[in-house]
Amino acid sequence: MLLLTEGQMSDHTGAKLLYPQMPEADTLIADKGYDSDEFRDALEAKGIAPCIPPKRNRRRAIPFDKVLYKQRHKIENMFGRLKDWRRVSTRYDRCAHTFFSAICIAATVIFWL
């Protein structure tokens, strides 16, 4: 499932759109932007273990697997490589469909290189 949201939308709000289409998985690794009780409950209802570090303003600390969380750098590296493409990093395209197509082309070329 791929979802392109507007730049001003928070991660938590965008994640709400994905609740019905969440695939089966053992664990979901996400950053602090996805830390909310609602999102954690939705994951656990689907049988997915969240690996999300707690935000600083959380009253009770929630444990997470720090070793598994370190694997998230692979996704961050992928976004960094996508942003090497000027068209993607500056978002010249106004139409979401055209912008998403540019992302797909860049990802395909990066995959083959």
Secondary structure, DSSP 8 states (H G I E B T S, - for coil): ------TTS-HHHHHHHHGGG----SEEE--GGG--HHHHHHHHHTT-EEE----TT-SS-----HHHHGGGHHHHHHHHHHTTSHHHHHT---SHHHHHHHHHHHHHHHHH-
